[in-house]
């Protein structure tokens, strides 16, 4: 009889497996250990340590083959293949748990129809292949039907990012942008999602782009602006009704709200085509705020203070956003 170093249970010596590193463990411990480690196949530097956990004690291919059954070893080989293809977006694995066939797709085209597996004829929709309009519609539909909670969705979109290695959602509470995923131990930059080991923070393009916080403040200021400026715009509208500039002034006021919304959208989706539209609309937004500031003398004291605060807020985010877009 011999005592296992992990489970501390005495077993016959025939129930033990000797690994290439010189350690010996019972079969149940080694099999359970290897099976649990295979779930981390998406880790960048994937390897299986000896259950003892000492540095330099790794299990080689022969060790893994000895402790697994033929069916489990076949599954292990498939996991290795899956790991080699997990970062190649042109390969897709069948969604059926009974199939696991792998197929190739063209990533340069959008597809709104279901993918069909050539092996089992199973069909499924891959959201990553759909146009953003379809994905937005599906999200709104899920929120309306109750499948997704609205506040949870907003919180996830505003404050979390997905690990670029395993897709696990991560929330950053503070500190530097160096993030280590607790799910797969991948190290990446929070701002640009680049590999941190090959990352130069001083040259990071997005080191100031805290999109979640920025978007939140834009929404708050925009709602306050609409609420407290409705009376202001009404007075300006009546004042300018007899003048020819009414159409031009109204267009500028609309551009103020549209420019702020597009600025929020740009920081959320980072679509560079929106960038140039925002650069044009932001000056109009500032002109709109200036016009209302010049009319503050005709407001009540409370309305004047509230508009001054919200107006300064929208001007601040507009100026900061324009500066970040240009530089």
N, C-alpha and C positions, 0 to 999 in steps of 0.2 A: 504494500500500500504506500501511496505517496500523496503528500498534501499539495494542492494547487496554490500557487502564489497569489492568485486573484480571488478565487471563491473560498479558499481556506477549507475546502472539503477534501477528505481523503478518497482517492480513487485507485483502482488497480493501475499498475504501470502501463498496461496495454491501452488504457484510455487516455494516455498523454501523447502530445505531439511535440517533437523537438524541432525548433525553428533554426534557420540558418545562422541566426545571431547567437545561438547557444542556449537560449531560454527554453523552458519546458512549461507547458500549460495543459490543462485538460481539454479535450476536444470541444466540449460545450462552450467553454470560455472563448476559445480561439474562433470557433464558428460564429458565435454571437458578436464578437468584436469585429471580425471582417465584414459581416453583414451590415453592421451599423456604420462602419466606415465607408462602405460603398455608397451610402446616401449622400456623401460629400464629393461626388464625382466631378461637380462643377468647379471645385476649387482650382485656382490657377496652377499651383504646385501640388498636384494630387499624388499622394503616396500613402501607404498604410504602415503605420508604426507598429512595432512590437507591443503587445498588450501591457508590457512592463512600463512603457512610456519613456525609456531612456533615449537620449539623443544618439543618433547613429544606428539605432536598432530598427532596421526596416525589414518588412516582409517582402521577399522576392516572389517571382511568379510561381516557383515550385512550392513555396510555403502556402500560398493561397490555393493552389490546385489540390494540395493534400487535405486541407481542412474543409473544403467545399465538396458537395456532391456534384455529380455530373450536371444535373439540372441547374444548380446554383452557379457552377463554373461557366456554363453557357450564358447565364444571365450576366455574370461578371464580364465576359467578353463583349457582350452587347453594350454594357455600360461604358466600357472603354471606347467602343465605336461611337456611342452617343456623345461621349465627352469630346471626341475629336471633331464632331460636327456641331456642337452646341453653339459655337460662336460664328458659324457660317449660316447667314440668314437665307441662303438659297436652298437649304435642305430643311425639310419638314418631316417630322415623325408623325405617323398616324395617331389620331387621338384615341383610337380604340385600345383598351388595355389588353385585349386578346390578340392584337395584331403586331404593333410596333414596327411596321414596315417604314422604310425611309424613301422619300421621293424628292425630286429636284423641281424647283419653281423659279420663274423669272422675277427677280425683285424690282425690275425696272418698270413693271406695269402694275396698275391697281386692279384688284379683282373684287367684285361685289357678289360673285356666285360662290357656292360652297366648293371646297376642295374635295376631290373624290380619290380615295385610295385605290390604286390599281390592284392591290392584293386582295382586300376584303370588301371593296366597294363601299366602305364607310364614308360618309360625307360630314364635313364640319366647316364652319366659317372661321377663318383666321382674321382677327381684328387688325393685325398689323398690316394686312394686305389691302384693307378697305380704305377708301378716301376719307379724309378727316370729317367730311360732312356726314357720312354714314356712321362713323364712330360717335360723333356728337349726337346724332339722332338716337342711336342705341342707348347712349347714356341718359338722355332726357327721358326716353321711354322707360328705362329701368327705374329712374327716380319717381316718375309718375305712377308706375305700377307698384311701388313699394319694395322692389327688389334691392334697391340701394337707398340708404338713408342720405338725405340731402346734406345734412351738416357733416356727416362722416366723409362724404365725397369732397365737400369744400375743404375740410381740414386736411384731407390727404393730398389734394391738389395744391394747397397753399403751403403746407409745412413739411411735406415728405418728398423724398426722391427715391427712385428705385436703384438698387445696387446694379451697376453695369455688368456685373459678372453673373449673378444668380437671379436678379429681378426682385429681391426682397425689399419691401418698403422700409425706409429709414427716416427717422425724425431727428433733426439736429437741435440740441438744446443750447448750444453755445460753443465757444472755443474756436480753435483754428480750423481751417477747411480740411485737415487731414482726417479722413474717415476710414475706420476699419469695420467692415461688415461682420456682425456677430454670427451671421448665418454661414458664410463661406470664407471669412477672414481675408477677403480681398481689400486691398488698400487703394483708395482713390481720392481725387480732389472733389470736394463738395460742390465747388462752383462750376467746373467744366466736366466733371465725371471722368477725367482722364486718369490713367494709371499713375499713382503717386510715386512709384519707384522711378518712373521716367518723366517726372513732371517738374517743371520750373515754375514755382509760384510767382516769381517776379514778372514772368512773361505770360501769366495766365490771362486769357482774354476776358474771362468772366469774374475776376476776383472781386469786383464791386457790385456784381449783379445779384443782389439778394432779392430774387424775384417774388418770393412769397410775401415778405414784409412789404416790399414796394407796392405790390398789387393790392394788398389789404388797405394800405393808407390811401391809395388812389380811390378805391371804392368808397371808403368812409368819407373822404373829402367830397367826392362827386355827389353822394347822397345828401350830405349836408348842404352842398352848394345848390342842388336842385330845390331842396326844401326851403331854405332861407332866402333864395334869390327869386322865387316865383313872384313875389310882390314887387321886387325891384324891376324885373323884366317887364311886368305889367305896366308900371309907371313909365318906364322908358318907351314902351310900345305906344302908349297913349300920347306921350310927349312928342314922338316922332311921326305920328300918324299923318300929319299935314306936310311932312317933308318927303322929298324924293329919295332920301337915303334909306327908307324903311326896309326895302328888300335887301340892301347890302348889309345893314345892321343885323337883321334877322339871320342872314346867312352866317355872319361872324359868330353870333351867339350859338347857333346850332353847331358850328365848327368847333366851338369851345368844348362842348360835351363829347362830340364825336372824336376829337383829337385826344381827349383824356382817356376815353374808352379804348381807342386804338393803341394808345401808349401802354395801357394795362395788358392788352392782348399781345402786344409785341414782347413784353417781358415774360409772358406766360409761355408762348409758343416759340419765341425766338425766330420768327419768320422775317427774313431780311427784306422781303418784298414789301412788307408793311412799314419798314423803317423809313422809306423815302416819303410815304404818304404822311406819316406822323411828323416828320421834319417840316412839312409844308403846313400842317394844321396847327402845330403848337404855337407858332407866332400869332395866329388868329385867336387862339384861346387866350393868350396874354392880352391881346387888344380888347377882347370882350371883358376881361377882368378890369382892365384900366378904365373902360367906359363906365362900368358899374361903380368903381371907386370914385370917379368924378361926380357921381350922382348921390353919394352918401349923405350929403348935407340935407337932402329932402326926406331922409328916413327918420324913424323914431330911434331913440338912443339904443334900445336893446337890439333892434334889427341891424343898426349900424355896426354894433360891436360883433354880433354873430356873423354878419356878412364879411366884416373885415378879417375875422379869424379864418373862416372857410375860404375866403378869396386868397388870403396869403398862403394858406395850405395848398390850394390848387396851383397857384403861381409857383410855389416852391417845388412841388413835384414835377411841374411842367418844365421849369428851368433845369432841374437836376436831370430829368429824363432826356431832355434835348441835348444836354452836355454829354451824357453817357452815350447817346446815339451817335453823336458826331465824333467823340473821342473814345 
